[in-house]
Amino acid sequence: MLSREQLIAEIKKKKSFLCVGLDTDIDKIPEFLKAYPDPIFEFNKRIIDATADLCVAYKPNSAFYEAYGIKGLQALIDTCKYLPKDTLNIIDAKRGDIGNTSDKYARAFFDEAESGMGFDAITVTPYMGNDSVKPYLAYDGKWVIILALTSSVGSKDFQYLQTGDDFLYEAVIKKANTWAGADRIMYVVGATKSTEFTNIRQYAPDNFLLVPGVGAQGGSLEDVCKYGMTKDCGLLVNASRSIIYASNGEDFADAARAEALSLQRQMAEELEKAGVI
Amino acid sequence: MLSREQLIAEIKKKKSFLCVGLDTDIDKIPEFLKAYPDPIFEFNKRIIDATADLCVAYKPNSAFYEAYGIKGLQALIDTCKYLPKDTLNIIDAKRGDIGNTSDKYARAFFDEAESGMGFDAITVTPYMGNDSVKPYLAYDGKWVIILALTSSVGSKDFQYLQTGDDFLYEAVIKKANTWAGADRIMYVVGATKSTEFTNIRQYAPDNFLLVPGVGAQGGSLEDVCKYGMTKDCGLLVNASRSIIYASNGEDFADAARAEALSLQRQMAEELEKAGVI
C-alpha cells in the first residue's frame, strides 16, 4: 500500500510513472507457457519480474481473469499476492453499485482475509454517485480511481453531454472532489484526449490521473505530460498490450522489459523537463 | 434462456412478475446452514426450491459472492447451474468497460463453457456508452439490463443532471434505444421514483423495466404498476432481503415462500387490473 507521498517518492526514485496493465489473455500468451499448471499466473510472474524496477504501478484487468471462472480467479489471487510491496497495485474492475453492494466489492478486492486479494486501489464507474465510492474510502489508505473521461469510442455517448456549464465528465470530477481529497481519489483520463488535460487540471490540480491509451490506443506520452503533469508528477500512464505482448516467443519477458525501459526513459526525460526530478 | 415472448408467457402463466434477488450474505443466513460444505449455495438452493413457481426471474448479486473469493465464486457458479430453465436468470454485476473488456465480462457471465456460468441477462452501467453494451448483444438471445434511474441516494449526484431537455437518465434511455430493441434491452428503474415511470414510458414504451426498491427500500408495488405497467406487463419487480431473510431460523425457506406468495398475489391483482391476464 502506498500513500500519496510514498507514490511520489517511488516515482522520483524510479524516474518512472509507468503502470503496467496485466490484461492477460490466454489466447495471446506464448504457447510454451501452456505447459505450466497456471499459464496466466506464470506469464504475469515473469512480466512482473522483468518490469518491477521500471514501473510504479500494476493494474490487472479483472474481466480478463473472470472470463475463465475459478481458474481465472485463482490466477488473479496469485498475481495479487505476487505483486511487489513498493508498487501501487490497482484492480481495474470498474465497479459501481449501491452502498451495501459496493461494500461487498470493497471486501472482494481490498480485504485479503475475506477474498484472498489485497489490492491498494480500485477503478470505479460514477453513474450511481457517492454510493459507488464511499464504501471503498472506509478502508484506510486505499485509493479509489474514478472514471472521468475514457479513451473509448463510447465515451462520446454520455461523457461529453453538456450539463450546465460542464461536460458530464467535468461534473463528475467536481462532485467527486467533494467526497475525498487527492490523497484518496484519482481519475481515469484517456490519453487520446490530451488537450483535455489542461481543462481537467483546472478542477483536479493535485489528483493523480490514471491514463490509459498511450501506445496501442494511439495517445502521445509527450502531449499527456505537456498538458497533464504537475509538480508532483500527478500522472500514472498505463501501457498494457504494447508491453506484455511485445513478443509472443520465449523472449516475451525480455521484450516486455525492453518496451517498459523505452517508456521509462521517455518518462525520465519528461520528469526532468517538468522539474519533478 | 427466455425470449421476450417466453418471458411474457411465463408472467401470464405464473401470474407473477417477481424477481427474487439472491443477495446472499453469509452473516445473515441461518446458523444451522453453516454445517454444510457450501452454506451459501445450500441457502440459495432452498430459496430457489421454495420460490420457483412464484417468480419469473432470479438475480444473484455478484458482489456478494465475489466478497468471498474462490469459495464465493464456486457458490455463484453452482447457483447459476441450479437456476430453473423457465426463469430469466440475471447476474447483477453492473459492469461497464471498453469493448475488449466488456467482451471478457460477457464470457464470464454468458459463456458457460469458459467460466462455468450461463446467465441469461446482465446488468450494466452506461457511463462508457455503447462499448459497455454491444459485446453482450453479440450473444444471441441474451439480455442487457442498463442502469437508468437507481433507487439509491447517490442517484441524485449524476442521474438527475439536466442535459439539454433531458435528465441524464433520460438521455441514457434515448441513446440506448438506438442500440437494440425491447427484445434485448431492459432498464433498471428504482421503485422509489414511481412517478418517474410515466416519464420513462414515453421513451421506453415497450422495454421491460427491472425495478428494485420495493419492500426493504420503501417503494410501493401499486404505484410502480399504476405508472409503469404495459399491456405485456413490462415489469420485473425485484425483492431481495424481504424474501430471503424473512426468517433466519430453520423455517427460512417457508418464510421466504410466504413472502414471495404474498407478493405474487398482489402482482396477480395488478396484472388483472391492467388487463394483462
Interface residues (C-beta under 8 A of the other chain):
Chain A: D23 N61 A63 F64 E66 A67 Y68 G69 I70 G72 L73 Q74 I77 K94 R95 G96 D97 I98 G99 N100 T101 S102 K104 Y105 R107 A108 D111 E114 S115 G116 M117 T125 P126 Y127 M128 G129 N130 D131 S132 L147 T150 S151 S152 V153 G154 S155 K156 D157 F158 Q159 L161 Q162 T163 G164 L168 A171 V172 K175
Chain B: D23 N61 A63 F64 E66 A67 Y68 G69 I70 G72 L73 Q74 I77 K94 R95 G96 D97 I98 G99 N100 T101 S102 K104 Y105 R107 A108 D111 E114 S115 G116 M117 T125 P126 Y127 M128 G129 N130 D131 S132 L147 T150 S151 S152 V153 G154 S155 K156 D157 F158 Q159 L161 Q162 T163 G164 L168 A171 V172 K175
